[in-house]
Amino acid sequence: MPQKAIVSVSCTSVSISILQKAKLFAKNNGLTFFTKPDTQTPYSLHYTDELVELIINGTSRKTIRPKPLSVDFEKGDIGYRHHQNLTIRQPLAKAVGISSGKRPLIFDATAGLGGDSFVFASLGCKVLLCERSPIIAALLDDGLLRALQNPESIGQAAKRMQLYTGDAKNILATFQEKPHTIYFDPMYPHSKKTALNRIEMRVIRDLVGEDDDSDETLRLALQHAGKRVVVKRPKGAEHVANLKPTHTTAMKNSRFDVYLTPYL
Protein backbone atom coordinates (compact mmCIF):
# COMPACT_ATOMS: atom_id res chain seq x y z
CA MET A 1 0.00 0.00 0.00
CA PRO A 2 1.32 3.51 -0.81
CA GLN A 3 0.77 4.93 2.68
CA LYS A 4 3.24 2.50 4.32
CA ALA A 5 6.16 4.26 2.70
CA ILE A 6 5.03 7.85 3.18
CA VAL A 7 3.01 7.99 6.42
CA SER A 8 4.01 7.74 10.07
CA VAL A 9 1.81 7.92 13.18
CA SER A 10 2.33 10.17 16.20
CA CYS A 11 0.52 11.15 19.39
CA THR A 12 0.94 14.06 21.81
CA SER A 13 -2.28 13.44 23.74
CA VAL A 14 -2.15 13.16 27.53
CA SER A 15 -4.97 10.60 27.32
CA ILE A 16 -3.82 7.01 27.75
CA SER A 17 -6.74 5.72 25.68
CA ILE A 18 -5.91 8.02 22.75
CA LEU A 19 -2.23 7.04 22.97
CA GLN A 20 -3.16 3.37 22.89
CA LYS A 21 -5.49 3.97 19.96
CA ALA A 22 -2.70 5.67 17.98
CA LYS A 23 -0.22 2.90 18.73
CA LEU A 24 -2.73 0.22 17.79
CA PHE A 25 -3.53 1.96 14.51
CA ALA A 26 0.19 2.13 13.67
CA LYS A 27 0.67 -1.56 14.52
CA ASN A 28 -2.37 -2.75 12.58
CA ASN A 29 -1.32 -0.84 9.47
CA GLY A 30 2.40 -1.52 9.58
CA LEU A 31 3.31 2.13 10.22
CA THR A 32 6.05 3.60 12.41
CA PHE A 33 4.92 5.27 15.63
CA PHE A 34 6.56 8.40 17.11
CA THR A 35 5.82 10.34 20.29
CA LYS A 36 5.87 13.52 18.23
CA PRO A 37 5.28 14.16 14.52
CA ASP A 38 8.11 12.88 12.35
CA THR A 39 9.30 15.46 9.84
CA GLN A 40 11.07 12.95 7.59
CA THR A 41 7.98 11.22 6.25
CA PRO A 42 5.77 13.22 3.86
CA TYR A 43 2.72 12.68 6.07
CA SER A 44 2.19 12.13 9.79
CA LEU A 45 -1.16 10.95 11.15
CA HIS A 46 -1.20 12.86 14.42
CA TYR A 47 -3.47 12.13 17.41
CA THR A 48 -4.14 14.98 19.85
CA ASP A 49 -6.60 15.56 22.70
CA GLU A 50 -8.90 17.46 20.31
CA LEU A 51 -8.76 15.57 17.02
CA VAL A 52 -6.86 13.39 14.57
CA GLU A 53 -5.09 15.32 11.82
CA LEU A 54 -2.76 14.58 8.94
CA ILE A 55 0.34 16.75 9.07
CA ILE A 56 1.69 17.41 5.59
CA ASN A 57 5.47 17.71 5.64
CA GLY A 58 5.86 17.81 1.91
CA THR A 59 5.28 15.99 -1.33
CA SER A 60 7.16 15.70 -4.57
CA ARG A 61 5.81 19.12 -5.51
CA LYS A 62 7.53 22.29 -4.37
CA THR A 63 4.78 23.91 -2.36
CA ILE A 64 4.49 25.90 0.84
CA ARG A 65 3.78 23.56 3.74
CA PRO A 66 -0.03 23.49 4.06
CA LYS A 67 -2.14 23.32 7.18
CA PRO A 68 -2.84 19.87 8.65
CA LEU A 69 -5.78 18.02 7.12
CA SER A 70 -8.70 16.90 9.26
CA VAL A 71 -12.43 16.25 8.90
CA ASP A 72 -14.77 18.83 10.41
CA PHE A 73 -18.47 18.59 9.60
CA GLU A 74 -19.24 21.86 11.37
CA LYS A 75 -16.75 24.21 9.71
CA GLY A 76 -14.90 24.67 6.45
CA ASP A 77 -16.23 23.53 3.07
CA ILE A 78 -18.35 20.72 4.51
CA GLY A 79 -19.96 23.02 7.08
CA TYR A 80 -20.65 25.62 4.40
CA ARG A 81 -22.43 23.06 2.23
CA HIS A 82 -24.48 21.97 5.23
CA HIS A 83 -25.64 25.49 6.07
CA GLN A 84 -25.89 27.08 2.62
CA ASN A 85 -26.85 24.40 0.11
CA LEU A 86 -29.03 21.92 1.96
CA THR A 87 -31.72 21.36 -0.64
CA ILE A 88 -33.11 18.36 -2.51
CA ARG A 89 -33.09 20.48 -5.66
CA GLN A 90 -29.29 20.47 -5.96
CA PRO A 91 -27.90 18.29 -8.79
CA LEU A 92 -26.14 15.89 -6.40
CA ALA A 93 -29.38 15.11 -4.54
CA LYS A 94 -31.35 14.64 -7.75
CA ALA A 95 -28.69 12.35 -9.19
CA VAL A 96 -28.77 9.88 -6.29
CA GLY A 97 -32.58 9.73 -6.23
CA ILE A 98 -33.45 12.05 -3.36
CA SER A 99 -36.82 13.70 -3.89
CA SER A 100 -39.83 14.86 -1.92
CA GLY A 101 -40.68 12.07 0.52
CA LYS A 102 -37.95 9.77 -0.81
CA ARG A 103 -34.68 9.17 1.07
CA PRO A 104 -32.84 6.18 -0.44
CA LEU A 105 -30.23 4.03 1.29
CA ILE A 106 -26.95 5.16 -0.27
CA PHE A 107 -23.58 3.40 -0.46
CA ASP A 108 -20.74 5.85 -1.07
CA ALA A 109 -18.03 3.67 -2.61
CA THR A 110 -15.37 6.40 -2.49
CA ALA A 111 -16.09 8.35 0.68
CA GLY A 112 -12.87 10.40 0.84
CA LEU A 113 -13.31 13.15 3.41
CA GLY A 114 -17.05 12.55 3.58
CA GLY A 115 -18.37 15.77 2.04
CA ASP A 116 -20.89 14.24 -0.36
CA SER A 117 -21.99 11.58 2.12
CA PHE A 118 -22.66 14.27 4.70
CA VAL A 119 -24.93 16.04 2.21
CA PHE A 120 -26.91 12.81 1.74
CA ALA A 121 -27.17 12.25 5.50
CA SER A 122 -28.10 15.87 6.18
CA LEU A 123 -30.97 15.48 3.72
CA GLY A 124 -32.23 12.48 5.69
CA CYS A 125 -30.66 9.45 4.01
CA LYS A 126 -28.93 6.57 5.72
CA VAL A 127 -25.44 6.43 4.22
CA LEU A 128 -22.90 3.60 4.17
CA LEU A 129 -19.47 5.12 3.57
CA CYS A 130 -16.54 3.13 2.20
CA GLU A 131 -12.95 4.38 2.16
CA ARG A 132 -10.09 2.17 1.01
CA SER A 133 -7.27 4.19 2.56
CA PRO A 134 -7.01 3.49 6.30
CA ILE A 135 -5.35 6.90 6.75
CA ILE A 136 -8.23 8.82 5.19
CA ALA A 137 -10.69 6.54 6.98
CA ALA A 138 -9.07 7.40 10.33
CA LEU A 139 -9.59 11.11 9.66
CA LEU A 140 -13.17 10.49 8.60
CA ASP A 141 -13.91 8.30 11.63
CA ASP A 142 -12.56 11.01 13.94
CA GLY A 143 -14.70 13.64 12.22
CA LEU A 144 -17.78 11.48 12.65
CA LEU A 145 -17.07 10.87 16.34
CA ARG A 146 -16.79 14.61 16.97
CA ALA A 147 -19.90 15.33 14.91
CA LEU A 148 -21.89 12.85 17.00
CA GLN A 149 -21.27 15.07 20.03
CA ASN A 150 -23.20 17.89 18.34
CA PRO A 151 -26.78 17.87 19.69
CA GLU A 152 -28.22 19.65 16.65
CA SER A 153 -28.63 18.74 12.97
CA ILE A 154 -24.95 17.91 12.44
CA GLY A 155 -25.08 15.22 15.11
CA GLN A 156 -28.35 13.87 13.72
CA ALA A 157 -26.80 13.57 10.26
CA ALA A 158 -23.73 11.80 11.67
CA LYS A 159 -26.02 9.19 13.27
CA ARG A 160 -27.18 8.23 9.79
CA MET A 161 -23.60 7.59 8.58
CA GLN A 162 -21.81 4.25 8.96
CA LEU A 163 -18.16 3.94 7.94
CA TYR A 164 -16.46 0.90 6.41
CA THR A 165 -12.73 0.72 5.75
CA GLY A 166 -11.62 -1.37 2.80
CA ASP A 167 -12.20 -2.01 -0.88
CA ALA A 168 -15.75 -1.21 -1.97
CA LYS A 169 -15.88 -4.30 -4.16
CA ASN A 170 -15.27 -6.58 -1.18
CA ILE A 171 -17.60 -4.72 1.17
CA LEU A 172 -20.50 -4.66 -1.28
CA ALA A 173 -20.38 -8.44 -1.51
CA THR A 174 -21.09 -8.72 2.26
CA PHE A 175 -24.39 -6.80 2.27
CA GLN A 176 -27.62 -8.76 2.56
CA GLU A 177 -29.70 -5.71 1.64
CA LYS A 178 -28.87 -4.00 -1.61
CA PRO A 179 -28.39 -0.23 -1.23
CA HIS A 180 -30.87 1.68 -3.36
CA THR A 181 -28.10 3.89 -4.78
CA ILE A 182 -24.36 3.33 -5.13
CA TYR A 183 -22.45 6.58 -5.47
CA PHE A 184 -19.01 6.42 -7.07
CA ASP A 185 -16.56 9.32 -7.45
CA PRO A 186 -13.37 7.89 -8.99
CA MET A 187 -10.17 9.90 -9.01
CA TYR A 188 -10.12 12.48 -11.76
CA PRO A 189 -7.37 12.30 -14.37
CA HIS A 190 -4.39 14.59 -13.82
CA SER A 191 -5.11 18.12 -15.02
CA LYS A 192 -3.89 21.58 -14.09
CA LYS A 193 -7.40 22.89 -14.64
CA THR A 194 -9.33 20.68 -12.21
CA ALA A 195 -10.08 20.77 -8.50
CA LEU A 196 -7.38 18.15 -8.02
CA ASN A 197 -4.93 20.98 -7.53
CA ARG A 198 -6.48 21.56 -4.11
CA ILE A 199 -4.18 20.37 -1.36
CA GLU A 200 -6.62 17.86 0.12
CA MET A 201 -7.25 16.23 -3.25
CA ARG A 202 -3.52 15.90 -3.95
CA VAL A 203 -3.13 14.27 -0.53
CA ILE A 204 -5.89 11.77 -1.31
CA ARG A 205 -4.22 10.91 -4.60
CA ASP A 206 -0.89 10.36 -2.82
CA LEU A 207 -2.47 8.07 -0.23
CA VAL A 208 -4.97 6.18 -2.34
CA GLY A 209 -3.21 6.14 -5.69
CA GLU A 210 -4.93 6.05 -9.04
CA ASP A 211 -8.35 4.42 -9.36
CA ASP A 212 -7.09 1.79 -11.78
CA ASP A 213 -10.01 -0.49 -10.94
CA SER A 214 -12.77 1.99 -11.79
CA ASP A 215 -14.13 -0.13 -14.63
CA GLU A 216 -14.34 -3.20 -12.41
CA THR A 217 -15.89 -1.23 -9.55
CA LEU A 218 -18.62 0.18 -11.80
CA ARG A 219 -19.53 -3.22 -13.23
CA LEU A 220 -19.76 -4.70 -9.73
CA ALA A 221 -21.77 -1.72 -8.48
CA LEU A 222 -24.31 -2.29 -11.25
CA GLN A 223 -24.79 -5.84 -9.93
CA HIS A 224 -25.22 -4.79 -6.29
CA ALA A 225 -27.27 -1.59 -6.57
CA GLY A 226 -30.99 -1.87 -5.93
CA LYS A 227 -32.05 0.90 -8.31
CA ARG A 228 -29.22 3.13 -9.49
CA VAL A 229 -25.48 3.78 -9.71
CA VAL A 230 -24.20 7.35 -9.92
CA VAL A 231 -20.71 8.17 -11.18
CA LYS A 232 -19.24 11.65 -10.87
CA ARG A 233 -17.09 12.60 -13.87
CA PRO A 234 -15.26 15.70 -15.11
CA LYS A 235 -16.93 17.61 -17.91
CA GLY A 236 -15.99 16.03 -21.24
CA ALA A 237 -14.45 12.88 -19.71
CA GLU A 238 -15.21 9.48 -21.19
CA HIS A 239 -17.71 7.19 -19.50
CA VAL A 240 -16.22 4.75 -17.01
CA ALA A 241 -15.83 1.31 -18.64
CA ASN A 242 -17.24 2.93 -21.80
CA LEU A 243 -20.72 2.23 -20.44
CA LYS A 244 -23.32 4.75 -21.56
CA PRO A 245 -25.49 5.98 -18.65
CA THR A 246 -29.27 6.04 -18.61
CA HIS A 247 -29.10 9.81 -18.28
CA THR A 248 -26.70 12.53 -17.17
CA THR A 249 -27.03 15.46 -14.79
CA ALA A 250 -24.68 18.16 -16.04
CA MET A 251 -22.99 20.94 -14.09
CA LYS A 252 -20.50 23.64 -15.03
CA ASN A 253 -17.29 21.63 -14.69
CA SER A 254 -18.51 18.11 -13.99
CA ARG A 255 -21.46 15.77 -14.41
CA PHE A 256 -23.24 12.84 -12.79
CA ASP A 257 -23.67 9.75 -14.97
CA VAL A 258 -26.78 7.94 -13.71
CA TYR A 259 -27.30 4.24 -14.41
CA LEU A 260 -30.81 2.99 -13.61
CA THR A 261 -30.25 -0.72 -13.06
CA PRO A 262 -33.82 -1.92 -13.87
CA TYR A 263 -33.39 -0.55 -17.40
CA LEU A 264 -29.89 -1.87 -18.16
N, C-alpha and C positions, 0 to 999 in steps of 0.2 A: 504494500500500500504506500502511496506517495507520502503520507503524513509521517511515517516512521522515520524518514530521513530528515525531515525539515521541522518537526515539532517536538518541543520538550514540554514538561509539565512542572508547574511550580505552585507553592502555596505560602502565603504570609499571614494566614488567618490564625487567630489565637484560639479558635475552636478546635478541639480535638477531633470532633466528628467531621468537620470540613477537611482537616488535614488527612484523616484516614480515607475520606472519599477521594481526595486528589491522588494519594498514593495508590489506591486501588485502581483508579482509572488508568494511571500510568502503567501499572503492572499488567492489567488486562489487555492493554493495547500495545504492549512492547515499547513503551516510551520511557525516556530517562526523566527521573524526578530530581528537582532541585528545590532547596529551601527558599530561594529567591529566583526571579526570572533570569534565565540564561540568555546572554546577549549574543551567543555564537550561533544559535539556531535561528533560522528566519522567523519562526513563530514560537511563542510560548503560551500555552494554555494556563492561565494564572487564576488560582482560587483565592478569593479574599473573603472578609467577613460580610461584604455587601453583595457580591456577585461573582460570576465566572466571566473572564474576559480573555480575548486572544490578543496578546501583545505582538505587534508587527515590528520586527527588528529590521527587516529589509527583504527584498526579493531581488530577482535578477535585473529588475529595472532600477534606474537611478532616480529615485523619488525621495522627497522629504518624508521622514518617518511619520506615518499617520497615527491618529489616535487609536487606542485599543478598540477592538471590535467586540460588541456584546449584543444581546437581544433584549430590547426594552419595548414592551407592548404599550406603554403609556406615553412615551416621548419619541422624538425623532420622526423618521418617515412613516413608521408603522402607526405611531400615535396620531399623526396628521391624517392618515387615511381613515383611521377609526372615527375621528371627530368631524372631518370635513367631507368625506365621500362615502358615507354609509347609506347607500341606496341600492335597491334591487334593480334600478334602471341602468346602472353602470354596465359596460360591456362584459366585464369579468363575470358578474353575477348572471347575466343573461346567458353567457356561454355555457356555464356549468349547470344550467337548468333551474336556477332560483327564480321564482315568480311569486305573485300574490298567493299566499296560502300554501306554497310548495317549498319545502326545505329538504333537499335530497341529502342522503348520506354520501359524503365525498371522500375519496382516497386521493391525497396529494402525494404522488409518486416521487416528487423532487422537492421536498419541503424547503430546503435551504434555510434561510433565517426566519421563515414562517410568516412573511408578510401577506401573501395571498391566502394562506390557510386561515389567518386571523380575520381577514375580511369575510370569508365564508362563515366562520364561527360567530362573528359579530352580527351577521345577518340571520343567525338562528340555526345554522346547520351543524350537525355532528360531523367532525372532521377527523380522519385517520391520517396522520402525517408520517411520511417515511423519508428518512435521510440516510444516505449510505456512508457518509463520512462521520465517524464517531466524534471527531473534533467539533464539527458544525452541530452535530446532534447534542453534544454537551452544552454548547452555548444556548441552543434552542430549549433544552430541558430546563436550564437555569432560568431562562426568561419566562417559561411557563410557570415554574414554581413561584417566582416573584409575582407574576400576574394573578395567580390564584389567591394571593393575600389581599388583593383589591376587592373591597366589598361591593363595588358598583359594576357597571356593564363590562369592564375589562375582565374582571374576575369571573363573571358569568360566561363570557365567551371562552375563557381558558378552560372552564369545566367541560366544554364541548369538544376539546381537542385532546387527542390521544397520540402519543409519539411512539414510533417504532424506529429502531436503528438497524439498518441493513439494506440489502439489495431489494428493491421493490418487486422484482420478479419472484424472489423467494417468499417474500412476505405475502404477496397476493395469493399464492398457492395455499396458504394456511387458513384463509378466511372461509367460514361456512356460509356466511351471508355475503352475497355480491354487493359491493358498493354501487349505488345508483350511478354515480359519476366518478370516473378516474381522471384526475387532472395531471398533466404532464408538461413540464417546462424544461426541456433539455437545454444544455449549454449552447449559447449562441456561438456561431463561428467567429473567429478572430476578426475584428474590424475596429479601426480607429474612430468610426462614426457611431458606434453603438454604446449602450449603457454599460457594456463590459469594462469600460475604462474607469468606472467607479471603483474605489479601493476595495469595498466589500465583495464586489463581483470578481475582481482579480484574485482575491484571497480564496474564494470558493473554487475558482478554477485551479489554483495551485494545490489545494487540498483534495479536491475530488478528481481532478483530471478531466480529460475530454469525455463526453458522453458517446463513446464508441459503440455502445449497445443500444442506441436509441431505436433503431429499426426493430430489434428483437423485443424491446420493452413495449413499443406500440402494439406489435402483433399480439403479445401476451395480454396487454391491457384490454384489447378488443375482445378477448376470450373471457375475461373476468369481470368486465363492467356489466352492470345490470341494464343500463339504458344508453349511456353515452361515454365517450372518451374525448377529452378536450386537450389539444396540444397548442401551446403558445409558440409562435414563430416570428422571426423578424419579417418586416415588410419585404416582399420580393423573394424570400427564401423558398427553396423547394420543399415539397411535402415530405415529411418523414416517411421513410420506406417507400417513397413514390406512391403512397396511397392517397387517392383523392378523397377529401372529406365530404360529408353530406352537405354541409354549408360552412361558411366562414363569417366570422364577426371581425370586421376590419377596424383598425385604429390608425392613428397618424403614423407611427413608426413600427407597429407590430400588428399581429392578427391572432385570432383564436380559430384553429381548425377544429370543427366539431364533427365527430363521427357518431351517428345514431345507430347503435348496434342492431336494433330490430330490423333496420333497412339495409344492412350490409350483406 
